[in-house]
Amino acid sequence: MNVLPCVGNAWLAVENGTIAAFGSMDDFDGIEDWRDLTVIDAAGKYVLPGWCDSHTHTVFAASRADEFEDRLSGLTYEEIAKRGGGILNSAKKLASLSEEELFQSAFERLNAMMQQGTVAVEIKSGYGLDEENELKMLRVIKRLKSEHPMVIKSTFLALHAIPIEYKNRVDEFVDVMVNEVLPKVAAEGLADFVDAFCEEGYFSVAQMNQLIDAAQVLGIPAKVHVNQFNVIGGVEAAVKRNARSVDHLEELTEEDLNVLLEGNTMPVSLPACSFFLRIPYTPARKIIDAGLPIALATDFNPGSSPSGNMNFVNSLACIQQRMLPHEVVNASTLNGAFAMDVQEALGSITVGKKASFIITKPLNSLAELFYYFGENNIDQVIVEGKIVEGKAN
């Protein structure tokens, strides 16, 4: 976390969508064939790996701005959920839309995220809450994978909320999602990961374990929501089952830190969610100082983090979580890539990796990229060697 390799006065060559070579201009011998070569002058600018956003809910039907007003009036996230809002509200809206409508709206959101420097994104289902609509969401994500230029990973968020009809039969709902829907998801190749919202009032550690264990049999690893509001043992259970990441962690104990130190699971912080809900931030400084890595992600969703802007997330991490600029870059690039298992292709300026990176506007220091929060200091975004058209807002 404390080391960010940097080459000053550098050059970078891209060929066939991959990074072909890079180095210092002091050692530059030139390129033999300059025909049909696009040259970008990045004098005074930083060239950084593109952002890898490892936790999003980008496929959704509509905003929940009405709940935004409820929250401003003093209702909590839990109180809104008990009134039929929250995830159940999103599920109701999603059920009324077609796959094509969901695809088009998500595609536009991904374009905006890409213009803001994101080159890889994980997208979860979880607003379906039944077989038909969960499969609908996952098929939309599968189509986005094939048609959108960003690298996309798909997660079957099997246990996100409890449908009203299963209010007093939660175990039965878990059985349906694990034993009936999960095998169909696996058979169609619709998920790279599974996920559960392990939290009081939602799903227990035992229920999360049931999902993870069944998915492992099918060759699907886990990324899980844990410790957002309460500590109930989800971190330990997830690490023991070799989950790829544990996400949220706004509440964290010394025991959780010790468990993470013993495993290979990436802690993921979602500071925009803390900002929007006005809840505690993940103790990033404590995690890093313990010798652990951390990744940053947007948690882009209509209820608790309605923004896919990684630049804002990165500024929040500095301002609210006391992360240093070079730590933020590591968290939002290589660590984010690891959290969704794309680290072999993305996350660093490395020969042979995808040429997906950002070029900033002229900056006096790396810190200015996050210091000027709310401003667009990205000049160009390159995805697999192609310049992204349009500018970030």
N, C-alpha and C positions, 0 to 999 in steps of 0.2 A: 504493500500500500504506500510505502514511503519513497519508492523509486519510480520515476517517470523518465525513461530514456529520451533524450532529445538531441537532434542533430541540428546545429545552427548553420545558416547559410547553405541550405541543403537543396538537393535535387531528388526528384522521384519520377521513375519511369513506369508507365502502365502499358501492358500489351495484352490484347484479347481478354480484357476484363479482369486481369489479375495484376498484382504488383510484381513487376519484372526486376526492378533494381532500385536502389536509393543510396544516397551517401552525401558527403560534403562536396561543395563546389570546388574546394581546394584539391580534391582528388578526381575531379570530373574530366574524363578523356574525350568527351563528346559522343555523339551518336552518328554512326556512319550514314544512315539513310534518313534524311529529314523529310522525304516526300510524304504527303498525306498525314503529316504529324501535327496534332493539335498541341499547341504550347500555351500553358497558363503561367503568367507571371504572378508569383505569390510573394513578391517582395514585401517585407514588413508584416507578413501574415503568418498564422500558425496553420499547419496541416496536421490534422488529428484523425485518429480512427473515428468512424461514424458511431453514433450512439446505438447501443444495443438495449432495447427496452424489453426486459424479461418478464413483465407482469402487466397485462392489460386485459380489458373486457371490451375490445373495440367494436365487436359486432353487437349492436343493440338497436332497439326500435326507435326510441325518442328520448328527449331530455326528461328530467324530473325537476324542472324549475319550480313547479308548484310546491314540492317538498322543500326546496331551497328557502322559500318564504316561511314555511312551517318551522324550519330550523332557526331562521333569524328571529322568529317569534318566541323561541325558547324550548321547542321540543327537541329531545335527544334522538339520535339515530335509532336507538332501541324503541322509543315511544312511537316514532313514525312507522317503524316496521309493524308494531302491534296494531296499528290502525289500518293495516292493509297496504301501507306504502312500502318503500324500500324495494328489495329484490322481487317481491311478489308483484309490485306495481310494474316493474320492468318486464316480468314474465307475461303479464296480462297483455301488455302492449305488443310484445314480440309475437305472441301467438296469432295476432291479427294480420301480420305482414307475411308476404311471400318471400321465398328464397331470393328472388331477383331484387326485391326492394331492400332486403337486408344487405345483399351484396353491394348494390350501388352506393348505399349510404356509408358502408364500411370502407369501400374503395376510396371515396372522397376523404374520409378521415385519415386513411393511411397516406394519401397524397400530401395532406397538410403536415402530417408527422414527418414525412420524408423531407419535405422542404425545410423543416426545422432541424434536420441533421440526423434523424433516426434512419438506420439502414437495416435493422433487424428488429422483429417484434414477435412476442408471444401473444397469442389470442386465446382466451378461454371461452367455453360455452358457459352454461350455468343459469341462463335466463329462460331456459326451456321448461325445466322442472318436470318433464315427462318425456317418454320415449320419442314421440313424434317431433317435438320442438327442440329437444337436445340434438337429435340427429340432423334436424334442419340447420341448426346453428353450425354444427361441425362440418356439414357439407358446404356451407357458405365459406367457412374458413379454408376448406380444401380447395375450393375454386379460387379464393384469393391467393393461395400459395402458387397456383399455376399461372395466374394472370397478372399479379402485381410484381413489380421489380424488386421489392424488398424481400429479404429472407424472412420467412414466417414459420413459426412453430405453433402447433395446435394442442390445446389442453382440454380434456374432457373434465369439466368441473361438475362432477357427478353429484356432489353433496354441497350445495350452495345455500339453499334455504328449504324450509319445510312447507310444502304446499298445504293449503287450507284443509283439503280433504284428508290429509294425513296428519293433521295436528296432534292427534292422540295415538297415532300409529307410526311413530318415527322409524322404529326398527323395520317395519314392513316396507316403508319407502326406501330405506337403505337396501333392503334385500332386492327390491325391484331394480334399482339403479345398478347394483353390483352384479346380480345374478342374471338379469334379463337384458338390460341395456348395454352394459359394458362389453359382453361378448359380441354384440352386433357392431359396436364401435370398433372393436379390434378386428372383426372380420372384414370391415370396409376400409381398414387402415386410416381411420379418421383422427386418431390422436397420437401425439408424440409423448404426452404426459397425462396423468390423472391428477385431480386436485380435490380438496375438501376444505370447507370452512369449519375448522376445529375451534369451537368457541361455545361458551355457556349460552344456552338458548338456541343453539344451532345443532352442531354435531359433536358427539363425544370423541374422546381419544379411541375408544374401542371401535366406534363406527368408522372413524378415519382409518384405523388399522385394517378393518375388514376390507375396505376399498383398496388400500395399498397392497395388501397381500394378494387379493384376487388379480389385481393388475400386473403384479410381478410375475405371476404364473403365465400371463399372456405376453410378457416381455415389455410391459409399459411401465416406465419409472414414474415417480411422483414429484410434484411441486405443490406445497400446501400452504394454506392460510393458517397461521398460528399466532397466539399471543397478541391479538389486536386490542382486546379489552381485558382479558384475564389470562392468568397462567394456570393451565390445567394439565400440564404434562405433554402437550403436543410436540414440543421441540425434541424431547428425549425419544419419543416414539418414532418421530419422523427420521431422526438421525440414525437410530438403530436399524431402520429399514432402508437406509442409504438414499433418502430423498435427495433429489437434485438441489432443491432449495427450500428454505423455510422463509416465508414472506410475511411482512408486517413487523412483528417483534417490538411493537410499541411498549409492551411490558416484557421485562427480561430479568431473570434472576442470575445469581452467580452460578447456580447449578446448571442453568441453561448454557451459560458461557463455557463451563467445563465440558459439557456434553459436546458442544460444537467444536471445541478444540480437539476432541478425540475422533471426530468424524471427517467426512469429505463433502459436507453439505454447505452450500453457500447461503449465508444470511442476506436477505434482501430487504432494503428499506424503501418505504413508499411515502416520502415526505409531503407530497401534494395532498394525499389523503388526510394526513395530520393537519395540514394547513386548512383544508376545507371543512373538516369536522371539528376543528379546534380541540383535538385530543393530543396527548403527549406524542412527541417525536421519538422514533427509534433511537436508542442511545448509541449512536454511531461511534462517538469518541470512545466510549467504554468498550465497544466491540473491537475497534482497531487497536486500542492500547492493550487489549488482552492478547494480541497477536493473531487476530482473525482477519480475514478479508471481509469485504461487504460489497454488495451490488446496489445500484439505485435503479428504480423503475417508476413509471408514472401511475400505475394502477388506473389508467384511463377507463372511466365508467360513468354512467349518467347519474349515479346516486351519491358517491362519496369522493370522486376525483374527476370532474368533467374537463380534463385537459390532457392532451397527449404531448405536451411540450416538455421535452427533456431538458431544455435550457433552463426553464423555470425550476424544474426539479433540482438541477445542479446548483442553482443559486440558493435555493432553500437549504440544500445540504451544507453549503458553506455558512450561511447566515444563521440558521436555526440549529444545525447539528455540529457546528464547529469543525467541519471537515475542511482540510486544506485543498487548494485548487488541484494539485497533482493527485491527491487521493480521490477527488471527485472524478477526474478523467479516468483513472484506473477502474473506479466503481461503475462508471457508465459505459465503459468500452469492454475491456477484456473480462472483467468480472461479470458484467451483464451477459456477455457472450457465453461464459461458462454456465451461468444460471439457466440457460436454455440450450446448452450443448451444441453451440456453434463456434466454440473457441478455436477449432482447427481451421476455420474459414474466415473468421472476422475477429475484431476486437483489438488488433494491433497492426502497426505498419510493419509487415513481415513479408519477405519475398515468397511468392506462391499463394498468399492469401488473396481474397477478393479485393479488388480495388474499390472499396467503398469507404469514403472518407469525407471529411469536411474541411473547407478552407475558410478561415475566419476573415473578417475585415481587418485592416491594419490595427494592431494592438501593441501597446508598450510592454505588456506582460501578460502571461497566461491568466493571472488573477482578474484582469479586466473583463474577460469573457463571462465571469460569474458575478463580478462586482456590479456591472451595469445590468441589474436584474430587470426583466421586463422589456429589454431592448433586444433587437435582432442583430447580433454581431457575427452572424454567419454569412459569408459572401457567396459561397458556392457549395453545393453538395454533389458528390460524385458517387454513383451507385454502379458497381461492377464496370467501371471505366466510362460510364456515360454521365454527362452533366445533366442534373435534374433541372427541368424547366420550372420557372416560377420562383417566387421568393417567399420566404417565411414571413408570417405576419409579425 
